[in-house]
Amino acid sequence: MKRVGVYAGSFDPFTIGHADIVARALQLLDELHIVLGQNIAKQPFQPVEERIKFISDLYHMDTRIKVVAYSGIVATYAKDHGAILVRGLRGIGDLDGEQTLAEVNRSRFGVETICLFSAPEHRIISSSLIRELAAFGEDYSEYIPLID
């Protein structure tokens, strides 16, 4: 049986921290769907089409990865694809909210969640940090994965 995971987020922008979670999730899974959701409470830094293109280009050689946009409840997408949810946590502060979400997704949708903690060198990296650096004209390229 194929082990499928769904790694969902706005990925606005996709960081080296996100890339690290993808690499580690693929050590546990046979296929990973990177699902770009839309946070209606935020003004996007990059259009979703640009984010999909960037992530697709980044992983174009890896047939185990699918990159898609999705506007519904991510647990529904995961259930429809026989997948588990993959969540990245930067620290213990993220744990309480993620645990609650995981319990709802399991009890309401029948979807399990695995959480991977960020590597120590990536704990400070967030899309919010990058957007703030960009807003002040600062270089943020060290936090973005390079496309081969």
C-alpha positions in Angstrom: 0.0 0.0 0.0 1.4 3.4 -1.0 2.0 5.8 1.8 0.8 9.3 0.7 1.2 12.5 2.6 -0.2 16.0 2.2 2.0 18.9 3.3 -0.2 22.0 3.2 0.4 25.7 3.7 0.4 29.0 2.0 4.1 28.7 1.4 4.3 32.4 0.8 7.2 32.1 0.1 8.5 28.5 0.1 11.6 28.5 2.4 14.5 26.2 3.1 12.7 25.2 6.2 9.7 24.0 4.1 12.2 22.2 1.8 13.7 20.4 4.8 10.3 19.2 6.0 9.6 17.9 2.4 12.9 16.0 2.3 12.4 14.4 5.7 8.7 13.5 5.0 9.9 11.7 1.8 12.0 9.5 4.0 8.8 8.2 5.5 6.4 8.4 2.6 6.1 7.1 -1.0 4.4 10.2 -2.3 3.9 13.8 -1.1 1.4 16.3 -2.2 2.5 19.9 -1.5 -0.9 21.7 -1.3 -1.0 25.4 -1.5 -3.9 26.8 0.4 -5.0 30.4 0.5 -5.2 32.4 3.7 -8.0 34.9 3.1 -6.9 37.0 6.1 -3.5 37.8 4.4 -2.5 39.8 1.4 -0.2 37.4 -0.6 3.5 38.2 -1.0 3.5 36.1 -4.2 0.6 35.1 -6.4 -0.3 31.4 -6.0 0.6 30.7 -9.6 4.2 31.9 -8.9 4.5 29.8 -5.8 3.2 26.7 -7.6 5.7 27.3 -10.5 8.6 27.8 -8.1 7.9 24.7 -6.0 7.1 22.6 -9.2 10.4 23.8 -10.7 12.3 23.0 -7.5 11.0 19.4 -7.5 10.6 18.8 -11.2 12.9 15.7 -11.1 11.1 14.0 -8.2 8.1 12.1 -9.4 7.0 11.4 -5.8 6.0 15.0 -5.4 2.8 16.7 -6.7 2.2 20.4 -6.3 -1.4 21.7 -6.3 -3.5 24.6 -5.2 -6.6 23.8 -3.2 -9.2 26.1 -1.7 -11.2 23.6 0.5 -10.5 21.9 3.8 -7.1 20.3 3.5 -8.3 17.2 5.6 -10.9 16.6 2.9 -8.2 16.7 0.2 -6.1 14.3 2.3 -9.0 11.9 2.8 -9.9 11.9 -0.9 -6.3 10.9 -1.7 -5.9 8.3 1.1 -3.2 10.5 2.7 -2.0 11.6 6.1 -1.3 15.2 6.9 2.3 16.3 7.4 2.9 19.3 9.6 6.2 21.1 10.3 6.7 22.6 13.8 9.3 25.2 14.5 9.1 24.7 18.3 7.0 23.7 21.2 4.9 26.8 20.8 3.4 25.4 17.7 2.5 22.1 19.3 -0.8 23.0 21.1 -2.5 24.4 18.1 -1.3 21.6 15.9 -2.5 19.0 18.4 -6.0 20.5 18.4 -6.1 20.6 14.6 -4.8 17.0 14.4 -7.5 15.8 16.8 -10.2 17.5 14.8 -8.9 16.1 11.5 -8.8 12.6 12.9 -12.2 12.7 14.7 -14.1 14.6 12.0 -12.4 13.5 8.8 -10.6 10.2 9.7 -7.2 11.7 8.7 -4.1 11.2 10.8 -1.3 13.8 11.2 2.4 13.4 11.6 4.4 16.3 12.9 8.1 16.9 12.1 10.0 19.4 14.1 12.2 21.8 12.2 15.9 21.2 12.1 17.6 23.6 14.7 19.2 25.6 11.9 15.8 26.3 10.4 13.8 27.2 13.5 14.0 30.9 13.0 13.0 30.8 9.4 9.4 31.7 8.5 7.6 33.1 5.5 6.5 36.0 7.7 10.2 36.8 8.4 11.0 36.7 4.7 8.0 39.0 3.9 9.2 41.5 6.5 12.8 41.5 5.2 11.4 42.0 1.7 9.2 44.9 2.8 12.4 46.7 4.0 14.4 45.9 0.9 16.6 43.4 2.7 18.1 40.4 1.0 16.4 37.1 2.0 17.9 34.8 -0.6 19.7 32.7 2.0 16.3 31.5 3.2 14.9 30.4 -0.2 15.9 27.0 -1.7 17.9 27.1 -4.9 16.5 25.5 -8.1 19.0 23.2 -9.8 
